[in-house]
Structure formats: C-alpha cells, structure tokens
Amino acid sequence: MVNTLTVKKLAPAPGLLLVEPAKQEKKTASGLYLPDTHTEKPQYGTVLKVGDKISNDRGVVVESPAKVGDTVLYKKWGGNEVMVGDIEYQFLKFDDILAIVK
C-alpha cells in the first residue's frame, strides 16, 4: 500500500489542505550552490486539495481560506509532512494559512 501511494489517492481530512511546497532554492543570487542541509524549507506552496469545512469549538462552520491552485504562505512549524515519491508534501490546518499570494 505505502509503495503505491500517490498524491491522487490522498484526500485531506476535514479542516486540512494538501500543499506542495515551493522548490527550494539551491543557488544564491551570486551563483553559489548551497547544500540541502544549509537551505531552509520554503514556507509557501501550491494548494493541491482541500478538505471539507469544519465546525469550531463554538459551533461556527469554518471553510478553507484557500482553494485548489492558490499559492499560500503558511506557518513555519505548521502542518505535517508526508513523503510521496521524492516530494515532501504538507498537510496544513485551515488556520496554519497566513496569506494567499495574489
């Protein structure tokens, strides 16, 4: 099962988004190449899938702040990482989204 895991098979639970983080820059503006251990993971990416809306503690229905295809900025320590192939995707809570890039 895990060997055949693909992004197409993943469906976020209610209150979550599946985001593909932006590619890490491996080269500086001056042309120097950085090792993977030196670069910090990007805090933005593209929304691939959106889970259903949820109800908060007060019973208010909360919808996703973003839709499929949006580029979003998210909290540095938010979400859970999932490796599919050689890409590390993020499952983020709706409230982990800081902004939508217009």
C-alpha positions as CSV (number, residue, x, y, z in Angstrom):
1,M,0.0,0.0,0.0
2,V,2.7,2.6,1.0
3,N,4.8,1.7,-2.0
4,T,1.8,2.6,-4.3
5,L,0.9,5.9,-2.5
6,T,0.3,8.7,-4.9
7,V,-1.0,12.3,-4.4
8,K,-4.1,11.4,-6.4
9,K,-5.0,8.8,-3.8
10,L,-4.7,11.4,-0.9
11,A,-7.9,13.2,0.3
12,P,-7.3,15.7,3.2
13,A,-9.5,15.2,6.3
14,P,-12.0,17.9,7.1
15,G,-10.2,21.1,8.2
16,L,-7.0,20.3,6.3
17,L,-5.3,21.3,3.0
18,L,-2.7,19.4,1.0
19,V,0.0,21.7,-0.2
20,E,3.0,21.1,-2.4
21,P,5.8,23.3,-1.0
22,A,7.7,25.5,-3.5
23,K,11.0,24.2,-4.7
24,Q,14.0,25.1,-2.5
25,E,16.5,27.5,-4.0
26,K,19.8,25.7,-4.2
27,K,21.7,28.6,-5.7
28,T,22.3,32.1,-4.2
29,A,21.8,35.3,-6.2
30,S,25.6,35.5,-6.7
31,G,25.6,31.9,-8.2
32,L,26.9,29.9,-5.2
33,Y,25.3,26.5,-4.8
34,L,24.1,25.6,-1.3
35,P,23.9,22.0,0.1
36,D,20.4,20.7,1.2
37,T,21.5,20.9,4.8
38,H,22.1,24.6,4.6
39,T,18.8,25.7,3.0
40,E,15.7,26.4,5.0
41,K,12.4,24.9,3.8
42,P,10.1,27.3,2.0
43,Q,7.0,28.5,3.9
44,Y,4.8,28.8,0.8
45,G,3.4,26.4,-1.8
46,T,0.5,25.5,-4.0
47,V,-2.8,24.0,-2.7
48,L,-3.4,20.7,-4.4
49,K,-6.5,19.5,-2.4
50,V,-8.9,21.0,0.2
51,G,-10.7,19.1,2.9
52,D,-14.3,19.7,3.9
53,K,-15.3,22.6,6.1
54,I,-15.3,22.0,9.9
55,S,-17.1,23.3,13.0
56,N,-15.0,25.1,15.6
57,D,-15.5,24.9,19.4
58,R,-18.3,27.4,19.3
59,G,-20.2,25.5,16.6
60,V,-19.3,28.1,13.8
61,V,-18.7,26.5,10.4
62,V,-15.2,27.3,9.2
63,E,-14.4,27.0,5.4
64,S,-11.0,26.7,3.8
65,P,-9.3,30.1,3.4
66,A,-7.8,28.9,0.1
67,K,-8.9,26.9,-3.0
68,V,-7.1,24.4,-5.2
69,G,-4.4,26.2,-7.3
70,D,-3.8,29.0,-4.8
71,T,-0.3,29.8,-3.7
72,V,-0.3,30.2,0.1
73,L,2.1,31.3,2.9
74,Y,1.9,29.1,5.9
75,K,3.3,28.9,9.5
76,K,6.9,27.9,9.8
77,W,6.1,25.0,12.2
78,G,2.6,24.3,11.0
79,G,1.4,21.1,9.3
80,N,2.6,17.6,8.9
81,E,5.0,16.4,6.2
82,V,4.3,13.4,4.0
83,M,6.8,12.0,1.6
84,V,5.3,10.8,-1.7
85,G,8.0,9.7,-4.1
86,D,10.7,12.3,-3.7
87,I,8.5,15.2,-2.8
88,E,7.6,16.2,0.7
89,Y,4.0,17.5,0.8
90,Q,2.4,19.4,3.7
91,F,-1.0,18.7,5.3
92,L,-1.9,22.0,6.9
93,K,-4.8,23.1,9.1
94,F,-7.0,25.9,7.8
95,D,-5.6,28.2,10.5
96,D,-2.0,27.4,9.5
97,I,-2.5,29.5,6.4
98,L,-1.2,33.0,6.9
99,A,-1.9,34.6,3.5
100,I,-2.9,33.8,-0.1
101,V,-0.5,35.2,-2.7
102,K,-2.4,37.3,-5.3
